[in-house]
Structure formats: structure tokens, C-alpha cells
Amino acid sequence: MTKNSGEPPKPITKAERDARKAFRQVEAEKAMTEHELAQKAFSQNRERLKAERLAREAAAPPPTKPKTVQGEGEMSGQKAGPANQPQLGGRAFSRLHEAGFIGRQLRLALFTSVTC
């Protein structure tokens, strides 16, 4: 329900219109000023963080090469990773190991891929 049920709205005088217009302009300028300040603070913070990150990256040692699996057989000398080695969860690995299906070389490869 509305307050003025059945009554026509009051006409707004020219003075009221001018006052509302002036008030809206002041509020809009205030909002734009706040927005500009927020943008400036955001930009300064982003630049500061970027400079810190670049300084950290410059001071950090270069990344090392991936480790290779040492041992005998076809797994020897290959890079450790999911493309070259099968991935098994702990329970599946344990069951296969208990049953004797996993040999020494495969156990070593699976262990290194799971722990990395």
C-alpha cells in the first residue's frame, strides 16, 4: 500500500526542483571524488606490490631442473613426473605390493612420484 492512496501527487515547485538538482550534483561530485581516491589508492598499492614481487623474483635463485629417477631398467634416466610414471594411491600401492605385483624398480618409481 502507498501512503497517498487515491490522492494525486503534490506538484513540485521550481525551488524544490532546483534544490534537488543542486543536491544531486553535490552528491555526484562527492561520489566521483571518493571513487577517484579509491582508484588512486588501489593503483598505488598494486604498483607497490608489483615492485616487491619483482624484487623478490630478482633476489631468488633460478629454478632448478626436475630430478631424475636413478636406478636400473627402463625407468633409468627418465624425468620424474606423471607422464612417465603411473600414479597409485596408498591403498592400491599397498595391496599390489603385498600381492607381489610391484617389483623393486616400480616401487621406487611409484614411491618417488607419490611423495613429490
Secondary structure by P-SEA (a helix, b strand, c coil): cccccccccccccaaaaaaaaaaaaaaaaaaaaaaaaaaaaaaaaaaaaaaaaaaaaaaccccccbbbbbccccccccccccccbbbbcaaaaaaaaaaccccaaaaaaaaaaaac
